Structure formats: structure tokens, C-alpha cells
Amino acid sequence: MEIFEYGYMNRALIVGFIVSIIIPFMGIVVVNKKISMIGDALSHVSLAGVLMGFVLGINMTLGALIVCVIAALLMEFIRKKFPSYQEISTAIIMSTGIGLSSILSGFLTRSANFEGFLFGSIIAIPNDEFALIVAVGAVVFLTFIYFYKDLMHISFDETSARLSGINVGLVNTIFMMLIAITISVSARTVGILIISSLMVIPVACAMKFRMGYFKTLVLSSIFGMLFTMSGLVLSFYLGLKPGGTIVLIGVITLIIILLISPKFNR
């Protein structure tokens, strides 16, 4: 196939495969914890990190990674201060991200590379960032697997998880860092404005089949891979933005599932 003749497309497909697995992993915990807006909040912060890297002349993915991790830790700190109003931390961090992005955008001198982070770019993954994304993706995947049972427990009921001996505070902090890392390294391929959708839509598709937690997790990753791979291929041949194409495929698939499978509706 023509698509495999280009090195940048091979890199994009590999990165797409990696992020399509780890993003739904984060998504299933986020959905079960009913904190779906956290993806949007950290995406806005990631945008500020990209802009900071752009302005300072450093790697923009690295800038997004650093700022996103700091924001995730701050979000968890604020959440502990307002345990009965967890959405406050999300709103504060999102507002901070928007404010920083607004200020830093005034220092931009060119926008081509920056636009790739907003909507995703299949041709903008250099070798150094490719290696960074692969390495970080592997760390996120292995860390999630290691804390799989703990994350499953706290996603349903933090109180019972705490009573069973799980260090809920530590696990929540680790999970927040995993989300931050996932969002920051996925920005180049998927797009900052699209990441939160890819975190939720595959999970929503899988949940309509009412399987157990593990099967839903696996099915979410399968949906994520299908959306990402098909979106990247279509964007290559049709000249479309990959991030938007991926999300639209996911939304269309979800609508079809809802229409043809009414017995799965809750």
C-alpha cells in the first residue's frame, strides 16, 4: 500500500496504535469516576505547555509533558482540599490553562507547527519525539497494568477501596500523572482539542455492550485502535485533519451502536 511507503506515515501509525491503547485505558477509569471533564482541563493545560515550549524554543511535547504533570498534581491537591466538590479542581485547572494559553499565544511568531498540536498532524512527528512517545507510552501502559486492580477499585468506590487497604491518595495521584502524560504525548498525533473525545467515545461504545470491567477495557482499546487507524488512513488519502477524522469516525460508530442496539441502552 502507498501509505506504508512513507516513513512519516509509518511513525504516525505506530504512534497512533500506542495512543489508541493507552487513552481508552485512562478513559474507562475517568468515566467510572464520573470525571470526564478532566481530559478537557488537562488538554487546555497541555496547550499552555506547547505554547511555553514554542516560546522558549524547547521541544513542545516536552513542554506539554512538564506543564501537564504539574497541573495534574495541583488538581489532585485541590481535590483533596475540596473532597465534596471535586469538580472545583477541574474548573480551576481548566481556567488556568486557558489563561496561560491566552497570554502565551501573544508571543507566537508563526503558527504552522502549533496548529499541528491543536488538530493533530500525521507528518509532524520527528524521530526524537517518536522515540519519546514510544518510551512514555510503554511506561504508561506498564504502570496502568501494575495498578490495574487498585484503579478498578477506586474507580467504582473510593471508600471501600480505602477500607480494603488501598492507598487511595497515592493511586489517585499516580492516575492523574498517567492522564497528564498520556494527553501530553498524544497531542501531536491526535490533537490537543480532540484528545478528551478519544478518551471517552471508545469507552462509551464499549459500555453499551454491558460486559464486565476487563472486557469493556479491552473492547474500548479495540474501538480506539479502529478509530485511530482508520482515521489516520482516511486523513492521508483524503487530505483531512487526522484528529477530527478520528473523532468523527468514533462519533458515527457510537451513533450506529445506539441505533442498532437499543437493547443495550440504559
Sequence and secondary structure as in RCSB ss.txt:
>XXXX:A:sequence
MEIFEYGYMNRALIVGFIVSIIIPFMGIVVVNKKISMIGDALSHVSLAGVLMGFVLGINMTLGALIVCVIAALLM
EFIRKKFPSYQEISTAIIMSTGIGLSSILSGFLTRSANFEGFLFGSIIAIPNDEFALIVAVGAVVFLTFIYFYKD
LMHISFDETSARLSGINVGLVNTIFMMLIAITISVSARTVGILIISSLMVIPVACAMKFRMGYFKTLVLSSIFGM
LFTMSGLVLSFYLGLKPGGTIVLIGVITLIIILLISPKFNR
>XXXX:A:secstr
 GGGG HHHHHHHHHHHHHHHHHHHHHHHHHHTT TTHHHHHHHHHHHHHHHHHHHTS HHHHHHHHHHHHHHHH
HHHHHHSTT THHHHHHHHHHHHHHHHHHHTT S  HHHHHHHH  TT   HHHHHHHHHHHHHHHHHHHHTHHH
HHHHHH HHHHHHTT  HHHHHHHHHHHHHHHHHHHHHHH TTTHHHHHHHHHHHHHTT   HHHHHHHHHHHHH
HHHHHHHHHHHHHT  HHHHHHHHHHHHHHHHHHH GGG  
